[in-house]
Amino acid sequence: MRITGLGRAVPEQVLTNTDLERMVETTDEWIVERTGIRERHIAVPGETTSTLGTAAARAALDSAGVSAEAIDLIVVGTSTPDAVFPATASRIQDALGARRAGAFDVNAACAGFLAAISTGMQFVAGGGAERVLVVGAETMSRIIDWTDRNTCVLFGDGAGAVVLERGTADEPGALESFVLRSDGSLASLLYCGGPNEPAIAGSPAGPYIVMDGRNVFRQAVTAMTQAAAEALARAGLGVSDIALCVPHQANLRIVDAVARNLGLRGDRVFTNLERYGNTSSASIPIALSEANDLGRLQPGDHLLMLAFGGGLAWGAMVVEWAGVRSARPRDASVHVPLEQAVPA
């Protein structure tokens, strides 16, 4: 199994901390100190999870040098689909013209990309597919209560994608291990209501994200630390073998705490949440694409990916890097004034 293509796409519209100061009782200093986030990209009318995912997918196909018709399967990790059904993956499949591909979504909240790429890798490893397109795409701004300063400062929109292909024994690139875990008994710490579970009493009409930030922080640090240790052990590797860790970009304090627990120096942990915020299942593939463009990964390097999200769901993955050609990020923008994108 080899990752052979990478792509990303984010809306052009940017919502800064200064913008948020005019919307809720908060300050740039407060947000940066507690999260590390300075700005995030916000989808405008006409931009959807599928349009962002399609743009990222096209960039990944360009990077891999393969056509959409060569894709056997599309798996999309998302918790903000365009609709209950059809799957957002089906809409991306149609937009790409990937006529041979099966398509379905997986939902593990912010751990959705790890769930999706683990699924795609199993299809390749098991012989069910030669090439799989995996997309993490979100429009989190559509499920945010913009009057809640504890959640509205955290999230942004975007998409990232990877192409998976079968490799040979003499080529670098392999899935070395993965761990996926969940604890549904803690679902109330981080959730978004739906048709059968509306928003909590007293909250604005939703459904919107509801989060117990303090307890989510504790659970995230413990769970990702343990998952990373387990994935490394399964791969027969130690922390010193990891060239780069690309964690879910949730909160800089969470990332720093996990890195300390694992003994990972800051220069071996890639973060970009300062500019994107928490893009949920899109955060790892967006960061992975940027890290590759910056030359942070070389063929044969061991890469550690970590994620944690609602469910509660979390996981870790170790892969040997195959070497991926950079592709220009696709423009996924629709030009609409920001005030039309974000409620006053």
ROMAR-339119 format. One line per field, with one value per residue: residue in three letters; x, y, z of N, C-alpha, C in turn. Coordinates in steps of 0.001 Angstrom, whole numbers. Example, Ala and Ser with C-alpha at 12.3 -4.5 7.8 and 13.67 -1.06 7.14 Angstrom:
r	c(Ala	Ser)
n.X	c(13190	12850)
n.Y	c(-5690	-2250)
n.Z	c(7800	7080)
ca.X	c(12300	13670)
ca.Y	c(-4500	-1060)
ca.Z	c(7800	7140)
c.X	c(13200	12900)
c.Y	c(-3300	30)
c.Z	c(7800	7870)
! end
This chain:
r	c(Met	Arg	Ile	Thr	Gly	Leu	Gly	Arg	Ala	Val	Pro	Glu	Gln	Val	Leu	Thr	Asn	Thr	Asp	Leu	Glu	Arg	Met	Val	Glu	Thr	Thr	Asp	Glu	Trp	Ile	Val	Glu	Arg	Thr	Gly	Ile	Arg	Glu	Arg	His	Ile	Ala	Val	Pro	Gly	Glu	Thr	Thr	Ser	Thr	Leu	Gly	Thr	Ala	Ala	Ala	Arg	Ala	Ala	Leu	Asp	Ser	Ala	Gly	Val	Ser	Ala	Glu	Ala	Ile	Asp	Leu	Ile	Val	Val	Gly	Thr	Ser	Thr	Pro	Asp	Ala	Val	Phe	Pro	Ala	Thr	Ala	Ser	Arg	Ile	Gln	Asp	Ala	Leu	Gly	Ala	Arg	Arg	Ala	Gly	Ala	Phe	Asp	Val	Asn	Ala	Ala	Cys	Ala	Gly	Phe	Leu	Ala	Ala	Ile	Ser	Thr	Gly	Met	Gln	Phe	Val	Ala	Gly	Gly	Gly	Ala	Glu	Arg	Val	Leu	Val	Val	Gly	Ala	Glu	Thr	Met	Ser	Arg	Ile	Ile	Asp	Trp	Thr	Asp	Arg	Asn	Thr	Cys	Val	Leu	Phe	Gly	Asp	Gly	Ala	Gly	Ala	Val	Val	Leu	Glu	Arg	Gly	Thr	Ala	Asp	Glu	Pro	Gly	Ala	Leu	Glu	Ser	Phe	Val	Leu	Arg	Ser	Asp	Gly	Ser	Leu	Ala	Ser	Leu	Leu	Tyr	Cys	Gly	Gly	Pro	Asn	Glu	Pro	Ala	Ile	Ala	Gly	Ser	Pro	Ala	Gly	Pro	Tyr	Ile	Val	Met	Asp	Gly	Arg	Asn	Val	Phe	Arg	Gln	Ala	Val	Thr	Ala	Met	Thr	Gln	Ala	Ala	Ala	Glu	Ala	Leu	Ala	Arg	Ala	Gly	Leu	Gly	Val	Ser	Asp	Ile	Ala	Leu	Cys	Val	Pro	His	Gln	Ala	Asn	Leu	Arg	Ile	Val	Asp	Ala	Val	Ala	Arg	Asn	Leu	Gly	Leu	Arg	Gly	Asp	Arg	Val	Phe	Thr	Asn	Leu	Glu	Arg	Tyr	Gly	Asn	Thr	Ser	Ser	Ala	Ser	Ile	Pro	Ile	Ala	Leu	Ser	Glu	Ala	Asn	Asp	Leu	Gly	Arg	Leu	Gln	Pro	Gly	Asp	His	Leu	Leu	Met	Leu	Ala	Phe	Gly	Gly	Gly	Leu	Ala	Trp	Gly	Ala	Met	Val	Val	Glu	Trp	Ala	Gly	Val	Arg	Ser	Ala	Arg	Pro	Arg	Asp	Ala	Ser	Val	His	Val	Pro	Leu	Glu	Gln	Ala	Val	Pro	Ala)
n.X	c(851	603	764	145	-692	-1612	-3810	-5430	-7984	-9422	-11944	-11928	-12713	-11878	-12074	-11117	-9631	-10030	-12318	-14117	-14155	-15975	-18308	-18810	-18313	-15152	-11557	-8699	-6328	-7249	-8260	-5982	-4240	-5572	-6090	-4382	-5171	-5538	-6939	-9527	-10947	-13978	-16811	-18866	-22160	-22966	-20609	-19871	-19582	-19097	-18216	-15838	-14496	-14330	-12619	-10242	-9831	-9353	-6906	-5356	-5483	-4126	-1610	-946	-879	-2888	-5964	-9444	-11021	-9480	-9807	-10926	-12466	-14080	-13764	-15140	-14473	-16489	-18381	-20166	-22038	-23304	-25978	-28387	-28610	-27962	-24686	-21960	-19643	-20634	-21511	-19084	-17851	-19423	-18958	-16248	-16251	-15648	-16310	-16008	-15888	-16805	-18549	-18691	-19520	-17857	-18307	-16687	-16483	-14036	-12066	-12497	-10996	-8881	-10387	-11489	-9215	-8037	-9993	-9910	-7292	-7499	-9048	-7235	-5093	-6394	-6961	-9258	-9328	-7398	-6717	-7548	-9406	-9260	-10972	-11103	-13449	-15097	-17687	-17754	-18648	-21333	-22599	-22228	-22866	-22998	-23145	-21930	-19092	-17257	-17177	-17424	-15068	-13311	-13577	-13213	-13542	-12896	-10981	-9203	-7285	-6218	-4527	-4499	-2508	-1696	1473	4859	7193	9762	9508	9359	6970	4257	1573	2049	939	-2223	-4571	-7815	-10246	-13101	-15427	-18484	-19894	-19130	-20199	-21720	-19954	-19063	-20836	-23231	-26511	-29283	-31816	-33157	-32249	-32378	-30957	-29667	-31856	-32798	-30786	-29862	-31853	-30961	-29371	-26489	-22955	-22130	-20112	-18071	-15526	-13335	-13331	-13158	-10617	-8989	-9654	-8847	-6046	-5118	-6173	-5080	-2357	-2119	-3058	-1127	1168	417	111	2729	4039	2839	3865	6452	8227	9894	9476	11630	12031	10232	9809	8099	5233	1858	-720	-4275	-5640	-6705	-6453	-3898	-2842	-3636	-2239	422	527	187	2463	4478	3940	4618	7254	8085	9871	9227	9909	9378	6696	3954	2112	-665	-2823	-3062	-3749	-5975	-7725	-9813	-10555	-11850	-12419	-10981	-8583	-6140	-5453	-5198	-3068	-1117	-753	296	2641	4060	4446	6215	8501	8831	8645	10211	10930	10667	10599	9176	5905	3668	286	-2365	-5561	-8593	-11965	-15543	-17759	-17161	-14326	-11211	-7791	-4752	-2096	580	2698	4924	6551	5999	6825	5694	4494	4172	1195	-467	-2621	-6115	-8393	-11086	-12971	-15824	-16914	-18286	-19601	-18336	-20135	-22429	-21886	-21425	-23505	-24804)
n.Y	c(-1187	2151	5662	7788	10208	13571	16128	19316	21641	24732	27096	30441	32577	34085	33968	35857	36092	38679	39354	37694	38901	40892	39554	37804	37634	37815	37679	38216	37552	35849	33671	32766	32098	29949	28133	28344	29164	31481	32228	31074	29230	29820	28369	29603	30490	28207	26825	23613	20594	18587	20043	21184	18808	17643	19432	19093	16399	16398	17727	15827	13666	14823	15076	12384	11611	10225	9311	10110	8011	5840	5203	2947	2994	5305	6791	8748	10649	12290	14483	16324	16006	16717	16038	13885	11543	11216	9681	11863	11084	9913	12139	13412	11473	11592	14258	14135	12368	9721	6989	4240	3803	2671	4174	5618	7044	7576	8100	9312	11538	13880	12005	10950	10904	9113	6796	6539	6310	4033	2181	2348	1444	-1193	-2265	-2081	-3647	-6081	-6804	-5929	-3554	-1583	1103	3655	6460	8639	10885	13611	15780	18784	21043	22638	25040	25137	23825	25185	27039	30303	32053	30973	31231	29342	27308	28396	29653	27708	26102	25370	25286	22948	20687	17658	15246	11928	9640	6189	3408	141	-1180	-2405	-4826	-3802	-1092	1993	2691	1845	527	406	45	336	1804	1862	3214	3486	5013	4953	5558	8000	9860	12149	14160	15396	16242	16424	17161	15573	14420	12627	13333	16129	19458	20329	21198	24590	25583	27366	27002	24186	21516	21955	21917	20552	20778	19617	21131	20977	18290	16940	17699	16350	13646	13453	13869	11698	9469	9723	9590	6967	5477	6112	4945	2266	1841	2293	197	-2015	-1670	-2218	-195	2650	5833	7371	6563	7870	10142	12279	13550	13869	15247	15317	18504	20014	21594	23559	23209	20625	19153	19794	18666	15909	15449	15952	13850	11673	12131	13503	15804	19266	19951	17729	17487	18340	21251	23260	24617	27215	28725	27481	26467	24030	21639	19267	16089	16779	17809	16337	15343	17843	19007	17059	17285	19907	19576	17814	19417	21226	19784	18155	15438	12464	9821	6619	7522	7219	7857	9228	9385	10922	11021	12377	12498	13263	10793	8961	8922	7690	7361	5983	5887	4386	4868	4001	6339	6996	8898	11648	13543	17048	18959	21751	23433	23195	25715	26370	28271	30397	33552	35424	37897	37954	38422	37249	34635	33946	33942	36918)
n.Z	c(0	-909	-423	-2944	-3937	-3073	-1948	-1359	-336	441	1483	135	1715	4776	8271	10847	14154	15015	13575	14928	17409	17036	16961	19118	22710	23085	22650	20540	21853	23903	22427	20996	23092	24312	22297	20078	17615	14952	12688	10445	7676	5926	4546	1931	638	-1889	-1717	-622	1369	-508	-2781	-1872	-1220	-3750	-5092	-3588	-4126	-6890	-6956	-5620	-7412	-9575	-8364	-8008	-10610	-11968	-13583	-12984	-13813	-13292	-10674	-8223	-5930	-3756	-681	1770	4566	6758	8859	8244	5968	2630	2477	4143	2646	-869	-319	383	-865	-3191	-4595	-5024	-6569	-8883	-9710	-10308	-12409	-12039	-13114	-12720	-10050	-6802	-4012	-799	2451	5623	9107	11704	13175	14139	13893	11481	9051	9589	10009	7453	5738	6796	6120	3288	2843	3615	1582	-530	452	745	-1827	-3043	-4412	-6636	-6764	-4556	-3630	-1005	994	3218	4317	5222	6283	8759	9727	9265	11295	13600	16530	16452	18523	20660	22299	23075	21238	18644	18007	17340	14985	11445	7827	5147	2999	2399	545	-395	-2563	-2763	-3639	-4872	-4155	-4762	-3420	-3566	-3516	-1697	881	2779	4747	8066	10598	12337	14625	15822	17905	20148	22417	23223	25505	26357	24702	25162	25759	23487	20808	18110	17550	15788	13407	15129	17556	18849	19407	22678	25399	25661	24090	21043	18011	16134	14450	16567	17363	20471	23282	25910	26849	28717	29677	27256	26449	28350	27823	25136	25153	26715	25266	22621	23169	24186	21973	20051	21206	21112	18340	17459	18777	17525	15000	15457	16112	17585	19279	18482	15895	14323	11773	11332	12944	12300	13668	14400	13977	16399	18743	19979	22515	23171	21212	21939	24504	24010	22437	24339	26148	24569	24091	21843	19971	19229	16578	15179	14958	13105	12635	11639	12483	13284	11068	10004	11924	13573	11393	11515	10147	7936	8725	9108	6435	5084	6509	6030	3274	3136	4677	3057	776	1845	2080	4290	4502	3436	1040	2483	5099	8383	9275	11628	12342	14135	15742	17168	18202	18255	19528	21670	19531	18352	17165	15681	13309	11560	8887	6223	4309	871	-895	-2537	-5231	-5271	-5742	-7110	-4892	-5345	-6426	-4539	-4288	-3878	-4566	-2238	-84	3259	5343	4444	4700	7366	10147	11675)
ca.X	c(0	1386	103	810	-1197	-2112	-4418	-6192	-8765	-10128	-12620	-11108	-13126	-11169	-12645	-10027	-10020	-10543	-13712	-14903	-14312	-17170	-19463	-19041	-17440	-13867	-10451	-7657	-5396	-7903	-8354	-4640	-3689	-6246	-6237	-3343	-5806	-5626	-7937	-10083	-11622	-15410	-17536	-19919	-23206	-22424	-19552	-20397	-18596	-18737	-17426	-14499	-13906	-14017	-11426	-9091	-9648	-8718	-5501	-4700	-5340	-3027	-378	-653	-756	-3858	-7256	-10568	-11526	-8616	-10124	-11858	-13305	-13953	-14229	-15113	-14690	-17134	-19518	-21031	-22347	-24232	-27343	-28421	-28182	-26898	-23399	-21128	-18719	-21299	-21500	-17713	-17644	-20075	-18272	-14950	-16389	-15017	-17424	-15763	-15652	-17803	-18396	-19478	-18996	-17725	-18437	-16097	-16218	-12690	-11241	-13062	-10011	-8194	-11318	-11642	-8001	-7890	-10908	-9358	-6087	-7887	-9471	-6037	-4347	-7147	-7123	-10545	-9167	-6020	-6551	-8629	-9361	-9777	-11185	-11652	-14035	-16031	-18154	-18101	-19324	-22781	-23161	-21695	-23664	-22116	-23244	-21206	-17679	-16421	-17068	-17348	-13691	-12459	-13736	-13145	-13974	-11851	-10938	-7932	-7494	-5055	-4712	-3826	-2296	-921	2883	5636	8076	11001	9177	9002	5547	3524	826	2790	-7	-3230	-5395	-9059	-10947	-14273	-16117	-19774	-20442	-18715	-20687	-22296	-18915	-18859	-21814	-24106	-27803	-29774	-33269	-33700	-31616	-32238	-30038	-30055	-32862	-32302	-29810	-30512	-32255	-29729	-28450	-25166	-21975	-22140	-18824	-17527	-14140	-12375	-13230	-12668	-9165	-8384	-9826	-8082	-4618	-4887	-6498	-4127	-1068	-2180	-3184	171	2060	-5	419	4179	4391	2409	4764	7813	9004	9892	9254	12816	11984	9239	10351	7136	3896	817	-1902	-5484	-5398	-7854	-6130	-2453	-2502	-3771	-1114	1644	487	433	3870	5269	3743	5318	8657	8331	10273	8322	10253	8881	5230	3518	845	-1056	-4146	-3057	-4354	-7169	-8594	-10143	-11372	-12377	-11794	-10122	-7379	-4924	-5001	-4736	-1733	-225	-449	1195	3934	4750	4874	7334	9634	9000	8598	11036	10672	11220	10325	8027	4961	2656	-913	-3181	-6827	-9549	-13168	-16807	-18026	-15832	-13595	-9827	-6965	-3385	-1638	1978	2952	6199	6250	6429	7273	4525	4702	3281	274	-1008	-3956	-7203	-9206	-12447	-13628	-16949	-16731	-19484	-19199	-18274	-21326	-23452	-21461	-21472	-24605	-24422)
ca.Y	c(0	3382	6944	8300	11527	14407	17387	20036	22777	25460	28291	31656	33483	33869	34581	36045	36313	40046	39285	37066	39869	41693	38660	37237	38200	37126	38493	37479	37030	34723	32537	32252	31490	28696	27193	28481	29496	32898	32414	29847	29456	29610	28143	30568	29862	27637	25888	22532	19558	17864	20869	21238	17486	17434	20218	18417	15138	16677	18014	14561	12906	15471	14726	10971	11398	9233	9871	9705	6720	4775	4991	1842	3236	6600	6777	10111	10859	13576	14558	17390	15664	17621	15597	12594	10720	10237	9935	12904	10381	9721	13418	13628	10516	12123	15483	13767	11476	8444	6102	2861	3768	2642	5370	5692	7897	7076	9204	9139	12928	14356	10842	10401	10602	7863	5704	6398	5811	2641	1401	2277	611	-2604	-2663	-2283	-4779	-7306	-7092	-5481	-2348	-1216	2521	4182	7884	8890	12319	14151	17059	19294	22423	22711	26309	24957	23223	25981	28082	31467	32829	30213	31545	28187	26431	29084	30081	26547	25290	25929	24421	22587	19293	17083	13960	11114	8491	4974	2442	-1040	-1055	-3648	-4999	-3034	326	2502	2954	713	672	-367	-328	1335	1540	2625	2944	4312	4842	5606	5987	9388	10634	13432	15172	16087	15699	17328	16498	15284	14245	11898	13821	17577	20175	20278	22179	25919	26043	27862	25981	23578	21071	22548	21193	20728	20244	19819	21322	20533	16826	16505	17879	15251	12395	13484	13700	10320	8509	9782	9092	5510	4936	6242	3934	963	1753	2148	-1161	-2939	-1500	-2571	1031	3530	7245	7893	6169	8684	11362	13361	13258	14777	14989	16097	19887	20401	22613	23477	22692	19174	18653	19915	17715	14574	15399	15797	12502	10711	12479	13995	17203	20095	19989	16503	17535	19345	21917	24413	25055	28671	29319	26768	26000	22602	21267	17931	15003	17334	18446	15555	15382	19190	19154	16133	17896	21035	19070	17268	20545	21892	18881	17578	13985	11896	8386	5757	8053	6702	8928	8915	10218	10752	11761	12210	13274	12838	9348	9459	8058	8115	6370	6303	5133	4526	4464	4329	7302	6549	10019	12111	14780	18129	19488	23046	23325	23625	26836	25907	29464	31116	34875	35957	38639	37134	38573	36328	33267	33739	34689	38036)
ca.Z	c(0	-993	-668	-4150	-4293	-1986	-2377	-348	-818	1493	977	141	2782	6034	9468	11794	15546	15104	13137	15987	18488	16745	16933	20447	23747	23060	22150	19824	22853	24586	21502	20701	24307	24659	21167	19065	16335	14628	11646	9875	6396	6084	3295	1630	-166	-3118	-1327	203	1670	-1731	-3693	-1306	-1381	-5167	-5414	-2990	-4839	-8184	-6692	-5287	-8654	-10292	-7673	-8275	-12044	-12417	-13961	-12141	-14280	-12779	-9263	-7987	-4757	-3093	709	2301	5991	7015	9785	7718	4585	1939	2781	4823	1521	-1086	312	-204	-1767	-4482	-5301	-5482	-7666	-10081	-10134	-10874	-13548	-11688	-13446	-12286	-8606	-5750	-3186	433	3519	6992	10064	13029	13574	13814	13566	10255	8012	9922	9740	6007	5104	7235	5293	1942	2845	3691	233	-1336	990	542	-3246	-3554	-5218	-6972	-6434	-3727	-3308	341	1177	4468	3905	6224	6399	10173	10011	9123	12516	14706	17168	16383	19757	21683	22092	23381	20067	17353	17734	17107	13783	10105	6729	4193	2556	1975	-111	-741	-3451	-2315	-4715	-4543	-4489	-4825	-2263	-3708	-3491	-371	1058	3357	5994	9065	11655	12685	15798	15885	19156	20412	23691	23072	26794	26568	23561	25577	25910	22217	19880	17368	17421	14446	13302	16269	18770	18639	20289	24087	25779	25970	23110	19830	17057	15620	15506	16645	18166	21927	23714	27249	26464	29725	29690	25949	26485	29124	27102	23894	25437	27152	24218	21512	23666	24251	20617	19407	21764	20610	16915	17337	19188	16474	13856	15861	16058	18737	18971	17800	14483	13627	11170	11481	13458	11820	14487	14172	14377	17220	19741	20127	23849	23092	20427	22736	25619	23458	22043	25566	26671	23715	23972	20490	19894	18442	15166	14539	15003	12137	12948	10819	12953	13422	9880	9557	12989	13588	10230	11776	9392	6883	9263	8853	5040	4741	7093	5338	1980	3358	5130	1883	-54	2516	2115	5627	4411	2386	851	3514	6435	9133	9589	12624	12310	15333	15674	18268	17931	18837	19447	21360	18614	18220	16507	15290	12155	11181	7504	5599	3259	-454	-1716	-3284	-5965	-4872	-6748	-6712	-4293	-6213	-5966	-4251	-3767	-4462	-3999	-1602	1111	4457	6182	3961	5030	8798	10752	12548)
c.X	c(882	447	847	331	-1759	-2730	-5189	-6939	-9453	-10860	-11691	-11444	-12469	-11872	-11540	-10552	-10566	-11992	-14600	-15101	-15560	-18449	-19834	-18085	-16153	-12812	-9476	-6707	-5969	-7917	-6980	-4062	-4278	-6289	-5076	-3872	-5869	-6680	-8411	-10801	-13079	-16070	-18657	-21003	-22660	-21269	-20150	-19269	-18161	-17932	-16001	-13782	-13517	-12751	-10172	-8786	-8962	-7236	-4734	-4496	-4216	-1688	37	-442	-1687	-5170	-8341	-11089	-10678	-8913	-11190	-12856	-13019	-14559	-14066	-15382	-15299	-18204	-20445	-21344	-23277	-25675	-27270	-28054	-28619	-25614	-22678	-20115	-19336	-21321	-20098	-17398	-18235	-19341	-16929	-15085	-15703	-16032	-17243	-15792	-16924	-17565	-19269	-18758	-18763	-17772	-17857	-15683	-14788	-11707	-11650	-12051	-9264	-9099	-11437	-10400	-7710	-8768	-10353	-8147	-6428	-8381	-8262	-5294	-5055	-7389	-8436	-10471	-7688	-5728	-7785	-8367	-10010	-9822	-11664	-12167	-15100	-16446	-18681	-18863	-20832	-23419	-22618	-22754	-22757	-22299	-22469	-19709	-16770	-16261	-16849	-15940	-12823	-12442	-13644	-13535	-12810	-11924	-9513	-8183	-6167	-5473	-3884	-3684	-1519	526	3537	6632	9333	10756	8937	7504	4812	2688	1523	1918	-1084	-4028	-6622	-9808	-12161	-14819	-17413	-20389	-20100	-19210	-21193	-21243	-18710	-19809	-22527	-25406	-28209	-31267	-33894	-33102	-31370	-31260	-30564	-31027	-32205	-31281	-30543	-30921	-31016	-30005	-27079	-24251	-22134	-20875	-18520	-16009	-13128	-12191	-12792	-11145	-8497	-8460	-8940	-6606	-4316	-5071	-5473	-2743	-1054	-2267	-1856	1138	1711	341	1917	4617	4007	3325	6194	8755	8942	9665	10422	12829	11063	9878	9413	5824	2939	-453	-3118	-5289	-6596	-7566	-4640	-2052	-2640	-2581	172	1674	760	1901	4778	5154	4533	6818	9037	8717	9339	8627	9840	7362	4776	2177	606	-2387	-4208	-3822	-5667	-8162	-8793	-11075	-11823	-11673	-10916	-8755	-6109	-4536	-4574	-3310	-721	199	519	2581	4739	5268	6100	8566	9884	8984	9412	10727	11404	11020	9135	7192	3941	1508	-1788	-4460	-7698	-10771	-14383	-17039	-18122	-15093	-12178	-9022	-5578	-3010	-165	2128	4388	5897	6828	7088	6159	4854	3694	2403	-273	-2392	-5021	-7962	-10637	-13353	-14835	-16958	-18070	-19025	-19305	-19539	-22490	-23139	-21650	-22598	-24090	-24648)
c.Y	c(1231	4578	7584	9682	12243	15669	18019	21190	23417	26637	29496	32555	33095	34634	34654	36164	37722	40109	38721	38003	40727	40868	38119	37897	37388	38102	37602	36827	35795	33488	31919	31533	30112	27679	27225	28914	31019	33193	31061	30219	29027	29459	29164	29858	29429	26696	24862	21558	18844	18730	21019	19904	17192	18181	19565	17121	15358	16983	16731	13692	13489	15063	13291	10685	10325	9937	9394	8330	5552	4444	3907	2133	4626	6473	8182	10081	12231	13432	15698	17096	16693	17315	14300	11495	11425	10628	11086	12293	10171	11016	13745	12702	11033	13352	15180	12996	10140	7320	4663	2704	3529	3823	5274	6584	7083	8287	8772	10507	13299	13226	10236	10080	9320	6662	5458	5824	4378	1723	1244	1385	-871	-3127	-2925	-3534	-6101	-7654	-6640	-4254	-2126	228	3005	5667	8078	10390	12580	15540	17492	20737	22586	23985	26178	24345	23924	26949	29304	32420	32158	30400	30350	27244	27203	29531	28938	26047	26079	24881	24091	21117	18913	15709	13261	10043	7342	4020	1243	-836	-2418	-3660	-4145	-1520	778	2769	1745	1194	-211	-772	729	844	2428	2227	3876	4005	5636	6064	7441	10309	12015	14524	15985	15483	16815	16592	16302	15072	13566	12329	15312	18186	20172	21419	23511	26444	26567	26712	25463	22651	21726	21666	21565	20064	20613	19912	20776	19018	16265	16624	16696	13935	12345	13219	12256	9328	8526	9309	7574	4881	5005	5169	2553	796	1580	736	-2171	-2872	-1915	-1391	1762	4965	7822	7547	7071	9970	12546	12806	14318	14469	15740	17484	20428	21634	22474	22929	21171	18576	18682	18893	16293	14423	15226	14389	11464	10970	12912	15463	17976	20103	18723	16395	18669	19932	23059	24994	26551	29329	28668	26437	24502	22312	19817	16894	15496	17743	17660	15593	16771	19379	18261	16708	19062	20573	18513	18389	21234	20998	18233	16057	13514	10404	7548	6256	7339	7890	8425	9896	9882	11551	11438	13049	12719	11356	8702	8436	8590	7018	6881	5405	5417	4036	4785	5184	6845	7661	10419	13438	15828	18545	20808	22864	23878	24795	26357	27071	29902	32478	35464	36735	37799	37242	37703	34888	32949	34563	35792	37648)
c.Z	c(0	-1120	-1831	-4562	-3086	-2563	-1244	-1004	374	865	1025	1311	4104	7148	10505	13216	15753	14640	14247	17173	18297	16805	18311	21434	23822	22592	21404	20822	23543	23697	21263	21908	24565	23526	20190	17710	16163	13559	11164	8580	6523	4715	3147	831	-1526	-2875	-374	527	397	-2693	-3182	-1484	-2815	-5555	-4844	-3724	-6183	-8008	-6382	-6524	-9513	-9695	-7983	-9754	-12566	-12750	-13007	-12545	-13797	-11318	-9122	-6869	-4214	-1696	1263	3799	6194	8081	9393	6247	3954	2308	3561	3834	256	-377	-391	-1163	-3139	-5278	-5812	-6651	-8967	-10611	-10792	-12186	-13316	-11874	-12970	-10770	-7808	-4835	-1947	1433	4781	7915	11397	13558	13203	13545	12224	9180	8323	9691	8242	5351	5549	6404	3879	1850	2910	2336	-655	-867	724	-911	-3831	-4428	-5483	-6584	-5682	-3479	-1946	565	2601	4158	4904	5936	7832	10515	9945	10373	13765	15218	17278	17553	20896	21474	22358	22195	18772	17015	17223	15667	12484	9089	5807	3838	2197	1406	-356	-1732	-2905	-3494	-4189	-4989	-4615	-3686	-2352	-3748	-2055	-310	1572	4533	7012	10248	11755	13876	15700	17144	19284	21794	23626	24374	27090	25455	23959	25751	24638	21192	19134	17133	15977	14451	14512	17596	18614	19622	21718	24400	26134	24992	21879	18923	16346	14465	15406	17492	19637	22458	25149	27080	27444	29705	28341	25902	27180	28359	25856	24148	25821	26006	23085	21934	23670	22870	19877	19897	21226	19136	16681	17703	18122	15260	14182	15837	17394	18310	18185	16312	13664	13107	11376	12022	12920	12613	13956	14757	15155	18062	20017	21488	23884	22363	21243	23868	25137	23066	23261	26118	25888	23647	22568	20537	18966	16968	14425	14603	14089	12566	11961	11272	13182	12281	9465	10665	12900	12408	10308	10893	8253	7408	8962	7376	4562	5257	6387	3989	2140	3781	3955	983	525	2629	3459	5630	3213	2246	1900	4926	7064	9599	10593	12497	13511	15203	16871	17941	18633	18603	20817	20506	18470	17521	16197	14125	11906	9750	7142	4377	1926	-1254	-2660	-3959	-5503	-6039	-6241	-6088	-5233	-5595	-5789	-3891	-4579	-3788	-3541	-367	2373	5295	5705	4320	6496	9387	11653	13999)
! end
